[in-house]
Amino acid sequence: MSLSKATLANGCFWCTEAVFQRLKGVIEVKSGFTGGSIKNPPYREVVMGRTGHAEAIQVTFDDNLVSYRQLLEIFFSTHDPTTLNRQGYDVGTQYRSTIFYHSEKQKETAENLITELNQTVFTDQPIVTEVTAASEFYIAEDEHQNFYNTNPEFRYCQIIIDPKLNLLRERYQSLLK
C-alpha cells in the first residue's frame, strides 16, 4: 500500500466528502478547514467568511488503486470550477475551489490538468480553481464528519449531494467501491 494525501476544496465539504468516500483506494476522508489565518477555526466563523479558511476535505488514498490525477478529474467533474468563490447557493471565499498540493508533483499534475481541461472542456469559461501549497488542516467538528451517510434524508443532501453521487455512478463506475 502506498498512501498519499490530497486536500481539496470545492464548496460545501459535506458534498465533497460524500463523493470521495465512495472511491476505491480512498482510505479516509476528513472534513475540515484550511487556507486561512487563524488556528482551530470553528465552523460558525468559517461559514461566515471571517477566517479566510475554505471548507475542504483531506483524503488519504492508496495511489496504487486510485491516482491523484483520477481524484482531480472527479474533483473537477463534481463541482463548477469556473465560478469564483461560489458553488450553487454557497457563496464566499470559504466555498472557493482550491487544490492544496502536498508536493511539487501534485502541483504539476493539478496545473497540467487545468491547462488540459481549459483547452478541451472549459473553453468558454476558464477554470478559476486555485492551486496552493497545503497548509495546516483543521478537522471540523464531529457533526460534520460522515455527514451524508448519517443524514441522507436531510433536504440539502437530497437536493445537492444526490445529483453529484448520481453523476459519480454514471461516469466513474469502475472507480467505485
Helices and strands as residue ranges (DSSP letters): E 3-10, H 13-20, E 26-34, H 43-47, E 54-62, H 68-77, E 86-87, E 90-91, G 93-95, E 97-101, H 104-120, E 130-133, E 138-139, G 142-144, H 147-150, H 155-156, I 157-161, H 162-171, G 173-175
